[in-house]
């Protein structure tokens, strides 16, 4: 139900040249609608030569990223601590 709010919040990429950081520390559940927003944001960042970095994901979100193969797209790798 909150994916439209997320989509509105990330409608414009922040200025800069580095990674686009999205802190999802308060997110305990994400479904296909939320993933769609993050995938779209990753695509827009990539179009500008940037990367998306999802920060402070819950274990459930990390697991979903692993299952869907989106961990690398979201900047989640095995060598980084989970939050």
PDB file of N, CA, C and O in Angstrom:
ATOM      1  N   UNK A   1       0.803  -1.205   0.000  1.00  0.00           N
ATOM      2  CA  UNK A   1       0.000   0.000   0.000  1.00  0.00           C
ATOM      3  C   UNK A   1       0.843   1.265   0.000  1.00  0.00           C
ATOM      4  O   UNK A   1       0.353   2.338  -0.353  1.00  0.00           O
ATOM      5  N   UNK A   2       2.102   1.151   0.391  1.00  0.00           N
ATOM      6  CA  UNK A   2       2.936   2.345   0.487  1.00  0.00           C
ATOM      7  C   UNK A   2       3.853   2.542  -0.721  1.00  0.00           C
ATOM      8  O   UNK A   2       4.594   3.524  -0.771  1.00  0.00           O
ATOM      9  N   UNK A   3       3.817   1.638  -1.683  1.00  0.00           N
ATOM     10  CA  UNK A   3       4.669   1.776  -2.869  1.00  0.00           C
ATOM     11  C   UNK A   3       4.449   3.101  -3.591  1.00  0.00           C
ATOM     12  O   UNK A   3       5.426   3.696  -4.045  1.00  0.00           O
ATOM     13  N   UNK A   4       3.212   3.598  -3.721  1.00  0.00           N
ATOM     14  CA  UNK A   4       3.038   4.899  -4.367  1.00  0.00           C
ATOM     15  C   UNK A   4       3.744   6.035  -3.605  1.00  0.00           C
ATOM     16  O   UNK A   4       4.243   6.978  -4.219  1.00  0.00           O
ATOM     17  N   UNK A   5       3.784   5.941  -2.290  1.00  0.00           N
ATOM     18  CA  UNK A   5       4.489   6.957  -1.505  1.00  0.00           C
ATOM     19  C   UNK A   5       5.988   6.889  -1.768  1.00  0.00           C
ATOM     20  O   UNK A   5       6.649   7.919  -1.906  1.00  0.00           O
ATOM     21  N   UNK A   6       6.521   5.668  -1.837  1.00  0.00           N
ATOM     22  CA  UNK A   6       7.937   5.492  -2.144  1.00  0.00           C
ATOM     23  C   UNK A   6       8.237   6.026  -3.536  1.00  0.00           C
ATOM     24  O   UNK A   6       9.229   6.725  -3.742  1.00  0.00           O
ATOM     25  N   UNK A   7       7.377   5.695  -4.485  1.00  0.00           N
ATOM     26  CA  UNK A   7       7.585   6.145  -5.860  1.00  0.00           C
ATOM     27  C   UNK A   7       7.591   7.678  -5.940  1.00  0.00           C
ATOM     28  O   UNK A   7       8.394   8.265  -6.666  1.00  0.00           O
ATOM     29  N   UNK A   8       6.705   8.307  -5.200  1.00  0.00           N
ATOM     30  CA  UNK A   8       6.677   9.773  -5.172  1.00  0.00           C
ATOM     31  C   UNK A   8       7.944  10.326  -4.521  1.00  0.00           C
ATOM     32  O   UNK A   8       8.504  11.318  -4.987  1.00  0.00           O
ATOM     33  N   UNK A   9       8.387   9.688  -3.456  1.00  0.00           N
ATOM     34  CA  UNK A   9       9.572  10.166  -2.735  1.00  0.00           C
ATOM     35  C   UNK A   9      10.842  10.064  -3.570  1.00  0.00           C
ATOM     36  O   UNK A   9      11.750  10.881  -3.416  1.00  0.00           O
ATOM     37  N   UNK A  10      10.914   9.074  -4.452  1.00  0.00           N
ATOM     38  CA  UNK A  10      12.121   8.884  -5.268  1.00  0.00           C
ATOM     39  C   UNK A  10      11.876   9.306  -6.712  1.00  0.00           C
ATOM     40  O   UNK A  10      12.598   8.891  -7.618  1.00  0.00           O
ATOM     41  N   UNK A  11      10.865  10.123  -6.918  1.00  0.00           N
ATOM     42  CA  UNK A  11      10.524  10.563  -8.262  1.00  0.00           C
ATOM     43  C   UNK A  11      11.643  11.301  -8.965  1.00  0.00           C
ATOM     44  O   UNK A  11      11.781  11.214 -10.185  1.00  0.00           O
ATOM     45  N   UNK A  12      12.438  12.024  -8.203  1.00  0.00           N
ATOM     46  CA  UNK A  12      13.576  12.750  -8.747  1.00  0.00           C
ATOM     47  C   UNK A  12      14.828  12.258  -8.048  1.00  0.00           C
ATOM     48  O   UNK A  12      14.886  12.210  -6.819  1.00  0.00           O
ATOM     49  N   UNK A  13      15.823  11.895  -8.831  1.00  0.00           N
ATOM     50  CA  UNK A  13      17.084  11.457  -8.229  1.00  0.00           C
ATOM     51  C   UNK A  13      17.762  12.627  -7.537  1.00  0.00           C
ATOM     52  O   UNK A  13      17.729  13.752  -8.037  1.00  0.00           O
ATOM     53  N   UNK A  14      18.376  12.366  -6.391  1.00  0.00           N
ATOM     54  CA  UNK A  14      19.148  13.442  -5.759  1.00  0.00           C
ATOM     55  C   UNK A  14      20.322  13.814  -6.650  1.00  0.00           C
ATOM     56  O   UNK A  14      20.851  12.972  -7.375  1.00  0.00           O
ATOM     57  N   UNK A  15      20.723  15.068  -6.595  1.00  0.00           N
ATOM     58  CA  UNK A  15      21.846  15.503  -7.417  1.00  0.00           C
ATOM     59  C   UNK A  15      23.132  14.868  -6.909  1.00  0.00           C
ATOM     60  O   UNK A  15      23.231  14.475  -5.746  1.00  0.00           O
ATOM     61  N   UNK A  16      24.092  14.777  -7.779  1.00  0.00           N
ATOM     62  CA  UNK A  16      25.379  14.216  -7.408  1.00  0.00           C
ATOM     63  C   UNK A  16      25.847  13.208  -8.423  1.00  0.00           C
ATOM     64  O   UNK A  16      25.208  12.986  -9.452  1.00  0.00           O
ATOM     65  N   UNK A  17      26.976  12.600  -8.116  1.00  0.00           N
ATOM     66  CA  UNK A  17      27.552  11.642  -9.041  1.00  0.00           C
ATOM     67  C   UNK A  17      27.749  10.272  -8.417  1.00  0.00           C
ATOM     68  O   UNK A  17      28.053   9.315  -9.129  1.00  0.00           O
ATOM     69  N   UNK A  18      27.587  10.155  -7.137  1.00  0.00           N
ATOM     70  CA  UNK A  18      27.811   8.879  -6.468  1.00  0.00           C
ATOM     71  C   UNK A  18      26.575   8.009  -6.460  1.00  0.00           C
ATOM     72  O   UNK A  18      25.612   8.251  -7.187  1.00  0.00           O
ATOM     73  N   UNK A  19      26.623   6.997  -5.626  1.00  0.00           N
ATOM     74  CA  UNK A  19      25.510   6.070  -5.493  1.00  0.00           C
ATOM     75  C   UNK A  19      24.270   6.793  -4.962  1.00  0.00           C
ATOM     76  O   UNK A  19      24.366   7.754  -4.198  1.00  0.00           O
ATOM     77  N   UNK A  20      23.123   6.308  -5.383  1.00  0.00           N
ATOM     78  CA  UNK A  20      21.846   6.778  -4.855  1.00  0.00           C
ATOM     79  C   UNK A  20      21.521   5.873  -3.674  1.00  0.00           C
ATOM     80  O   UNK A  20      21.331   4.668  -3.844  1.00  0.00           O
ATOM     81  N   UNK A  21      21.459   6.447  -2.489  1.00  0.00           N
ATOM     82  CA  UNK A  21      21.245   5.678  -1.267  1.00  0.00           C
ATOM     83  C   UNK A  21      19.779   5.704  -0.871  1.00  0.00           C
ATOM     84  O   UNK A  21      19.146   6.759  -0.841  1.00  0.00           O
ATOM     85  N   UNK A  22      19.248   4.516  -0.566  1.00  0.00           N
ATOM     86  CA  UNK A  22      17.873   4.394  -0.092  1.00  0.00           C
ATOM     87  C   UNK A  22      17.926   3.613   1.216  1.00  0.00           C
ATOM     88  O   UNK A  22      18.268   2.430   1.228  1.00  0.00           O
ATOM     89  N   UNK A  23      17.589   4.275   2.306  1.00  0.00           N
ATOM     90  CA  UNK A  23      17.591   3.645   3.627  1.00  0.00           C
ATOM     91  C   UNK A  23      16.220   3.019   3.868  1.00  0.00           C
ATOM     92  O   UNK A  23      15.214   3.718   3.977  1.00  0.00           O
ATOM     93  N   UNK A  24      16.200   1.693   3.949  1.00  0.00           N
ATOM     94  CA  UNK A  24      14.933   1.000   4.179  1.00  0.00           C
ATOM     95  C   UNK A  24      14.940   0.294   5.534  1.00  0.00           C
ATOM     96  O   UNK A  24      14.326  -0.758   5.712  1.00  0.00           O
ATOM     97  N   UNK A  25      15.644   0.895   6.471  1.00  0.00           N
ATOM     98  CA  UNK A  25      15.761   0.313   7.811  1.00  0.00           C
ATOM     99  C   UNK A  25      14.436   0.075   8.503  1.00  0.00           C
ATOM    100  O   UNK A  25      14.336  -0.823   9.339  1.00  0.00           O
ATOM    101  N   UNK A  26      13.427   0.843   8.183  1.00  0.00           N
ATOM    102  CA  UNK A  26      12.119   0.684   8.819  1.00  0.00           C
ATOM    103  C   UNK A  26      11.177  -0.214   8.022  1.00  0.00           C
ATOM    104  O   UNK A  26      10.015  -0.380   8.393  1.00  0.00           O
ATOM    105  N   UNK A  27      11.672  -0.791   6.932  1.00  0.00           N
ATOM    106  CA  UNK A  27      10.844  -1.645   6.084  1.00  0.00           C
ATOM    107  C   UNK A  27      11.004  -3.093   6.537  1.00  0.00           C
ATOM    108  O   UNK A  27      12.108  -3.637   6.520  1.00  0.00           O
ATOM    109  N   UNK A  28       9.906  -3.706   6.938  1.00  0.00           N
ATOM    110  CA  UNK A  28       9.969  -5.110   7.352  1.00  0.00           C
ATOM    111  C   UNK A  28       9.383  -6.033   6.286  1.00  0.00           C
ATOM    112  O   UNK A  28       9.608  -7.242   6.321  1.00  0.00           O
ATOM    113  N   UNK A  29       8.639  -5.471   5.346  1.00  0.00           N
ATOM    114  CA  UNK A  29       8.012  -6.260   4.300  1.00  0.00           C
ATOM    115  C   UNK A  29       8.051  -5.469   3.010  1.00  0.00           C
ATOM    116  O   UNK A  29       7.814  -4.261   2.996  1.00  0.00           O
ATOM    117  N   UNK A  30       8.355  -6.167   1.922  1.00  0.00           N
ATOM    118  CA  UNK A  30       8.330  -5.532   0.610  1.00  0.00           C
ATOM    119  C   UNK A  30       7.725  -6.534  -0.372  1.00  0.00           C
ATOM    120  O   UNK A  30       8.051  -7.721  -0.340  1.00  0.00           O
ATOM    121  N   UNK A  31       6.852  -6.051  -1.235  1.00  0.00           N
ATOM    122  CA  UNK A  31       6.224  -6.938  -2.212  1.00  0.00           C
ATOM    123  C   UNK A  31       6.637  -6.511  -3.620  1.00  0.00           C
ATOM    124  O   UNK A  31       7.540  -5.692  -3.788  1.00  0.00           O
ATOM    125  N   UNK A  32       5.983  -7.060  -4.608  1.00  0.00           N
ATOM    126  CA  UNK A  32       6.361  -6.784  -5.993  1.00  0.00           C
ATOM    127  C   UNK A  32       6.219  -5.303  -6.349  1.00  0.00           C
ATOM    128  O   UNK A  32       6.969  -4.795  -7.183  1.00  0.00           O
ATOM    129  N   UNK A  33       5.276  -4.615  -5.735  1.00  0.00           N
ATOM    130  CA  UNK A  33       5.107  -3.183  -6.012  1.00  0.00           C
ATOM    131  C   UNK A  33       6.302  -2.389  -5.510  1.00  0.00           C
ATOM    132  O   UNK A  33       6.784  -1.490  -6.198  1.00  0.00           O
ATOM    133  N   UNK A  34       6.777  -2.712  -4.330  1.00  0.00           N
ATOM    134  CA  UNK A  34       7.953  -2.046  -3.794  1.00  0.00           C
ATOM    135  C   UNK A  34       9.199  -2.388  -4.582  1.00  0.00           C
ATOM    136  O   UNK A  34      10.037  -1.522  -4.834  1.00  0.00           O
ATOM    137  N   UNK A  35       9.326  -3.649  -4.974  1.00  0.00           N
ATOM    138  CA  UNK A  35      10.462  -4.052  -5.807  1.00  0.00           C
ATOM    139  C   UNK A  35      10.448  -3.309  -7.139  1.00  0.00           C
ATOM    140  O   UNK A  35      11.496  -2.889  -7.630  1.00  0.00           O
ATOM    141  N   UNK A  36       9.272  -3.149  -7.720  1.00  0.00           N
ATOM    142  CA  UNK A  36       9.153  -2.431  -8.990  1.00  0.00           C
ATOM    143  C   UNK A  36       9.671  -1.010  -8.862  1.00  0.00           C
ATOM    144  O   UNK A  36      10.366  -0.522  -9.753  1.00  0.00           O
ATOM    145  N   UNK A  37       9.343  -0.341  -7.766  1.00  0.00           N
ATOM    146  CA  UNK A  37       9.819   1.028  -7.557  1.00  0.00           C
ATOM    147  C   UNK A  37      11.339   1.055  -7.443  1.00  0.00           C
ATOM    148  O   UNK A  37      11.992   1.906  -8.047  1.00  0.00           O
ATOM    149  N   UNK A  38      11.906   0.128  -6.672  1.00  0.00           N
ATOM    150  CA  UNK A  38      13.364   0.088  -6.504  1.00  0.00           C
ATOM    151  C   UNK A  38      14.068  -0.272  -7.811  1.00  0.00           C
ATOM    152  O   UNK A  38      15.127   0.276  -8.119  1.00  0.00           O
ATOM    153  N   UNK A  39      13.488  -1.183  -8.572  1.00  0.00           N
ATOM    154  CA  UNK A  39      14.079  -1.551  -9.869  1.00  0.00           C
ATOM    155  C   UNK A  39      14.064  -0.343 -10.806  1.00  0.00           C
ATOM    156  O   UNK A  39      15.043  -0.084 -11.506  1.00  0.00           O
ATOM    157  N   UNK A  40      12.953   0.394 -10.816  1.00  0.00           N
ATOM    158  CA  UNK A  40      12.876   1.593 -11.643  1.00  0.00           C
ATOM    159  C   UNK A  40      13.892   2.639 -11.219  1.00  0.00           C
ATOM    160  O   UNK A  40      14.507   3.295 -12.061  1.00  0.00           O
ATOM    161  N   UNK A  41      14.068   2.794  -9.918  1.00  0.00           N
ATOM    162  CA  UNK A  41      15.047   3.742  -9.405  1.00  0.00           C
ATOM    163  C   UNK A  41      16.459   3.312  -9.794  1.00  0.00           C
ATOM    164  O   UNK A  41      17.282   4.149 -10.166  1.00  0.00           O
ATOM    165  N   UNK A  42      16.740   2.022  -9.712  1.00  0.00           N
ATOM    166  CA  UNK A  42      18.055   1.514 -10.116  1.00  0.00           C
ATOM    167  C   UNK A  42      18.300   1.787 -11.593  1.00  0.00           C
ATOM    168  O   UNK A  42      19.414   2.142 -11.980  1.00  0.00           O
ATOM    169  N   UNK A  43      17.285   1.628 -12.411  1.00  0.00           N
ATOM    170  CA  UNK A  43      17.413   1.892 -13.842  1.00  0.00           C
ATOM    171  C   UNK A  43      17.686   3.360 -14.126  1.00  0.00           C
ATOM    172  O   UNK A  43      18.529   3.690 -14.960  1.00  0.00           O
ATOM    173  N   UNK A  44      16.974   4.240 -13.437  1.00  0.00           N
ATOM    174  CA  UNK A  44      17.204   5.677 -13.634  1.00  0.00           C
ATOM    175  C   UNK A  44      18.597   6.071 -13.171  1.00  0.00           C
ATOM    176  O   UNK A  44      19.266   6.875 -13.820  1.00  0.00           O
ATOM    177  N   UNK A  45      19.041   5.503 -12.041  1.00  0.00           N
ATOM    178  CA  UNK A  45      20.396   5.789 -11.556  1.00  0.00           C
ATOM    179  C   UNK A  45      21.421   5.311 -12.577  1.00  0.00           C
ATOM    180  O   UNK A  45      22.381   6.021 -12.876  1.00  0.00           O
ATOM    181  N   UNK A  46      21.219   4.118 -13.109  1.00  0.00           N
ATOM    182  CA  UNK A  46      22.136   3.557 -14.103  1.00  0.00           C
ATOM    183  C   UNK A  46      22.192   4.425 -15.354  1.00  0.00           C
ATOM    184  O   UNK A  46      23.261   4.612 -15.935  1.00  0.00           O
ATOM    185  N   UNK A  47      21.055   4.951 -15.767  1.00  0.00           N
ATOM    186  CA  UNK A  47      21.008   5.835 -16.937  1.00  0.00           C
ATOM    187  C   UNK A  47      21.895   7.065 -16.750  1.00  0.00           C
ATOM    188  O   UNK A  47      22.367   7.652 -17.724  1.00  0.00           O
ATOM    189  N   UNK A  48      22.117   7.448 -15.497  1.00  0.00           N
ATOM    190  CA  UNK A  48      22.955   8.604 -15.186  1.00  0.00           C
ATOM    191  C   UNK A  48      24.371   8.188 -14.782  1.00  0.00           C
ATOM    192  O   UNK A  48      25.151   9.012 -14.306  1.00  0.00           O
ATOM    193  N   UNK A  49      24.701   6.905 -14.974  1.00  0.00           N
ATOM    194  CA  UNK A  49      26.033   6.427 -14.633  1.00  0.00           C
ATOM    195  C   UNK A  49      26.247   6.231 -13.143  1.00  0.00           C
ATOM    196  O   UNK A  49      27.381   6.242 -12.662  1.00  0.00           O
ATOM    197  N   UNK A  50      25.154   6.051 -12.414  1.00  0.00           N
ATOM    198  CA  UNK A  50      25.219   5.891 -10.958  1.00  0.00           C
ATOM    199  C   UNK A  50      24.718   4.509 -10.587  1.00  0.00           C
ATOM    200  O   UNK A  50      24.253   3.758 -11.444  1.00  0.00           O
ATOM    201  N   UNK A  51      24.813   4.180  -9.327  1.00  0.00           N
ATOM    202  CA  UNK A  51      24.299   2.914  -8.835  1.00  0.00           C
ATOM    203  C   UNK A  51      23.279   3.184  -7.732  1.00  0.00           C
ATOM    204  O   UNK A  51      23.242   4.268  -7.149  1.00  0.00           O
ATOM    205  N   UNK A  52      22.462   2.183  -7.464  1.00  0.00           N
ATOM    206  CA  UNK A  52      21.518   2.233  -6.351  1.00  0.00           C
ATOM    207  C   UNK A  52      22.122   1.435  -5.211  1.00  0.00           C
ATOM    208  O   UNK A  52      22.671   0.354  -5.425  1.00  0.00           O
ATOM    209  N   UNK A  53      22.025   1.959  -4.020  1.00  0.00           N
ATOM    210  CA  UNK A  53      22.502   1.241  -2.844  1.00  0.00           C
ATOM    211  C   UNK A  53      21.392   1.265  -1.797  1.00  0.00           C
ATOM    212  O   UNK A  53      21.051   2.318  -1.258  1.00  0.00           O
ATOM    213  N   UNK A  54      20.838   0.087  -1.520  1.00  0.00           N
ATOM    214  CA  UNK A  54      19.798  -0.063  -0.504  1.00  0.00           C
ATOM    215  C   UNK A  54      20.506  -0.296   0.826  1.00  0.00           C
ATOM    216  O   UNK A  54      21.296  -1.229   0.964  1.00  0.00           O
ATOM    217  N   UNK A  55      20.219   0.551   1.793  1.00  0.00           N
ATOM    218  CA  UNK A  55      20.897   0.473   3.077  1.00  0.00           C
ATOM    219  C   UNK A  55      19.963   0.037   4.190  1.00  0.00           C
ATOM    220  O   UNK A  55      18.770   0.340   4.179  1.00  0.00           O
ATOM    221  N   UNK A  56      20.525  -0.679   5.149  1.00  0.00           N
ATOM    222  CA  UNK A  56      19.844  -1.156   6.354  1.00  0.00           C
ATOM    223  C   UNK A  56      18.640  -2.054   6.074  1.00  0.00           C
ATOM    224  O   UNK A  56      17.604  -1.914   6.724  1.00  0.00           O
ATOM    225  N   UNK A  57      18.763  -2.973   5.118  1.00  0.00           N
ATOM    226  CA  UNK A  57      17.625  -3.864   4.847  1.00  0.00           C
ATOM    227  C   UNK A  57      17.435  -4.871   5.972  1.00  0.00           C
ATOM    228  O   UNK A  57      18.400  -5.313   6.595  1.00  0.00           O
ATOM    229  N   UNK A  58      16.203  -5.222   6.219  1.00  0.00           N
ATOM    230  CA  UNK A  58      15.913  -6.270   7.195  1.00  0.00           C
ATOM    231  C   UNK A  58      16.325  -7.619   6.591  1.00  0.00           C
ATOM    232  O   UNK A  58      16.485  -7.729   5.375  1.00  0.00           O
ATOM    233  N   UNK A  59      16.496  -8.633   7.425  1.00  0.00           N
ATOM    234  CA  UNK A  59      16.818  -9.961   6.886  1.00  0.00           C
ATOM    235  C   UNK A  59      15.790 -10.453   5.870  1.00  0.00           C
ATOM    236  O   UNK A  59      16.148 -11.137   4.911  1.00  0.00           O
ATOM    237  N   UNK A  60      14.525 -10.113   6.069  1.00  0.00           N
ATOM    238  CA  UNK A  60      13.482 -10.532   5.122  1.00  0.00           C
ATOM    239  C   UNK A  60      13.682  -9.867   3.768  1.00  0.00           C
ATOM    240  O   UNK A  60      13.493 -10.505   2.733  1.00  0.00           O
ATOM    241  N   UNK A  61      14.059  -8.605   3.763  1.00  0.00           N
ATOM    242  CA  UNK A  61      14.291  -7.892   2.509  1.00  0.00           C
ATOM    243  C   UNK A  61      15.542  -8.436   1.819  1.00  0.00           C
ATOM    244  O   UNK A  61      15.558  -8.599   0.599  1.00  0.00           O
ATOM    245  N   UNK A  62      16.580  -8.714   2.589  1.00  0.00           N
ATOM    246  CA  UNK A  62      17.796  -9.302   2.016  1.00  0.00           C
ATOM    247  C   UNK A  62      17.466 -10.646   1.382  1.00  0.00           C
ATOM    248  O   UNK A  62      17.927 -10.939   0.279  1.00  0.00           O
ATOM    249  N   UNK A  63      16.685 -11.451   2.058  1.00  0.00           N
ATOM    250  CA  UNK A  63      16.304 -12.768   1.540  1.00  0.00           C
ATOM    251  C   UNK A  63      15.521 -12.627   0.237  1.00  0.00           C
ATOM    252  O   UNK A  63      15.772 -13.366  -0.715  1.00  0.00           O
ATOM    253  N   UNK A  64      14.591 -11.705   0.185  1.00  0.00           N
ATOM    254  CA  UNK A  64      13.815 -11.488  -1.035  1.00  0.00           C
ATOM    255  C   UNK A  64      14.727 -11.044  -2.179  1.00  0.00           C
ATOM    256  O   UNK A  64      14.563 -11.492  -3.314  1.00  0.00           O
ATOM    257  N   UNK A  65      15.682 -10.169  -1.886  1.00  0.00           N
ATOM    258  CA  UNK A  65      16.625  -9.724  -2.917  1.00  0.00           C
ATOM    259  C   UNK A  65      17.447 -10.899  -3.429  1.00  0.00           C
ATOM    260  O   UNK A  65      17.737 -10.984  -4.622  1.00  0.00           O
ATOM    261  N   UNK A  66      17.822 -11.803  -2.530  1.00  0.00           N
ATOM    262  CA  UNK A  66      18.570 -12.993  -2.942  1.00  0.00           C
ATOM    263  C   UNK A  66      17.713 -13.904  -3.818  1.00  0.00           C
ATOM    264  O   UNK A  66      18.169 -14.377  -4.859  1.00  0.00           O
ATOM    265  N   UNK A  67      16.488 -14.146  -3.402  1.00  0.00           N
ATOM    266  CA  UNK A  67      15.585 -15.040  -4.130  1.00  0.00           C
ATOM    267  C   UNK A  67      15.297 -14.507  -5.531  1.00  0.00           C
ATOM    268  O   UNK A  67      15.241 -15.274  -6.493  1.00  0.00           O
ATOM    269  N   UNK A  68      15.119 -13.206  -5.642  1.00  0.00           N
ATOM    270  CA  UNK A  68      14.759 -12.599  -6.923  1.00  0.00           C
ATOM    271  C   UNK A  68      15.986 -12.264  -7.778  1.00  0.00           C
ATOM    272  O   UNK A  68      15.849 -11.860  -8.932  1.00  0.00           O
ATOM    273  N   UNK A  69      17.168 -12.431  -7.216  1.00  0.00           N
ATOM    274  CA  UNK A  69      18.387 -12.121  -7.960  1.00  0.00           C
ATOM    275  C   UNK A  69      18.667 -10.629  -8.062  1.00  0.00           C
ATOM    276  O   UNK A  69      19.415 -10.197  -8.938  1.00  0.00           O
ATOM    277  N   UNK A  70      18.073  -9.838  -7.173  1.00  0.00           N
ATOM    278  CA  UNK A  70      18.224  -8.392  -7.224  1.00  0.00           C
ATOM    279  C   UNK A  70      19.256  -7.857  -6.238  1.00  0.00           C
ATOM    280  O   UNK A  70      19.454  -6.645  -6.148  1.00  0.00           O
ATOM    281  N   UNK A  71      19.909  -8.737  -5.504  1.00  0.00           N
ATOM    282  CA  UNK A  71      20.876  -8.299  -4.497  1.00  0.00           C
ATOM    283  C   UNK A  71      21.968  -7.420  -5.060  1.00  0.00           C
ATOM    284  O   UNK A  71      22.300  -6.390  -4.473  1.00  0.00           O
ATOM    285  N   UNK A  72      22.529  -7.808  -6.182  1.00  0.00           N
ATOM    286  CA  UNK A  72      23.600  -7.011  -6.784  1.00  0.00           C
ATOM    287  C   UNK A  72      23.073  -5.658  -7.271  1.00  0.00           C
ATOM    288  O   UNK A  72      23.735  -4.634  -7.099  1.00  0.00           O
ATOM    289  N   UNK A  73      21.893  -5.656  -7.874  1.00  0.00           N
ATOM    290  CA  UNK A  73      21.304  -4.408  -8.362  1.00  0.00           C
ATOM    291  C   UNK A  73      21.086  -3.424  -7.219  1.00  0.00           C
ATOM    292  O   UNK A  73      21.206  -2.213  -7.404  1.00  0.00           O
ATOM    293  N   UNK A  74      20.768  -3.944  -6.041  1.00  0.00           N
ATOM    294  CA  UNK A  74      20.481  -3.103  -4.883  1.00  0.00           C
ATOM    295  C   UNK A  74      21.716  -2.833  -4.030  1.00  0.00           C
ATOM    296  O   UNK A  74      21.621  -2.202  -2.978  1.00  0.00           O
ATOM    297  N   UNK A  75      22.873  -3.310  -4.482  1.00  0.00           N
ATOM    298  CA  UNK A  75      24.108  -3.077  -3.733  1.00  0.00           C
ATOM    299  C   UNK A  75      24.230  -3.947  -2.506  1.00  0.00           C
ATOM    300  O   UNK A  75      24.952  -3.603  -1.570  1.00  0.00           O
ATOM    301  N   UNK A  76      23.537  -5.071  -2.494  1.00  0.00           N
ATOM    302  CA  UNK A  76      23.606  -6.008  -1.375  1.00  0.00           C
ATOM    303  C   UNK A  76      24.501  -7.170  -1.786  1.00  0.00           C
ATOM    304  O   UNK A  76      24.175  -7.911  -2.714  1.00  0.00           O
ATOM    305  N   UNK A  77      25.611  -7.328  -1.108  1.00  0.00           N
ATOM    306  CA  UNK A  77      26.513  -8.424  -1.412  1.00  0.00           C
ATOM    307  C   UNK A  77      26.812  -9.207  -0.157  1.00  0.00           C
ATOM    308  O   UNK A  77      26.591  -8.727   0.954  1.00  0.00           O
ATOM    309  N   UNK A  78      27.318 -10.421  -0.337  1.00  0.00           N
ATOM    310  CA  UNK A  78      27.591 -11.303   0.790  1.00  0.00           C
ATOM    311  C   UNK A  78      28.663 -10.778   1.724  1.00  0.00           C
ATOM    312  O   UNK A  78      28.683 -11.150   2.898  1.00  0.00           O
ATOM    313  N   UNK A  79      29.561  -9.918   1.237  1.00  0.00           N
ATOM    314  CA  UNK A  79      30.645  -9.452   2.075  1.00  0.00           C
ATOM    315  C   UNK A  79      30.292  -8.231   2.923  1.00  0.00           C
ATOM    316  O   UNK A  79      31.149  -7.700   3.628  1.00  0.00           O
ATOM    317  N   UNK A  80      29.051  -7.787   2.860  1.00  0.00           N
ATOM    318  CA  UNK A  80      28.628  -6.636   3.649  1.00  0.00           C
ATOM    319  C   UNK A  80      27.747  -7.093   4.789  1.00  0.00           C
ATOM    320  O   UNK A  80      26.970  -8.036   4.636  1.00  0.00           O
ATOM    321  N   UNK A  81      27.859  -6.431   5.945  1.00  0.00           N
ATOM    322  CA  UNK A  81      27.030  -6.819   7.068  1.00  0.00           C
ATOM    323  C   UNK A  81      25.571  -6.513   6.818  1.00  0.00           C
ATOM    324  O   UNK A  81      25.237  -5.490   6.220  1.00  0.00           O
ATOM    325  N   UNK A  82      24.705  -7.392   7.270  1.00  0.00           N
ATOM    326  CA  UNK A  82      23.269  -7.144   7.193  1.00  0.00           C
ATOM    327  C   UNK A  82      22.871  -6.319   8.390  1.00  0.00           C
ATOM    328  O   UNK A  82      23.441  -6.460   9.472  1.00  0.00           O
ATOM    329  N   UNK A  83      21.896  -5.460   8.198  1.00  0.00           N
ATOM    330  CA  UNK A  83      21.431  -4.612   9.308  1.00  0.00           C
ATOM    331  C   UNK A  83      20.093  -5.082   9.781  1.00  0.00           C
ATOM    332  O   UNK A  83      19.527  -4.503  10.708  1.00  0.00           O
TER     333      UNK A  83
END
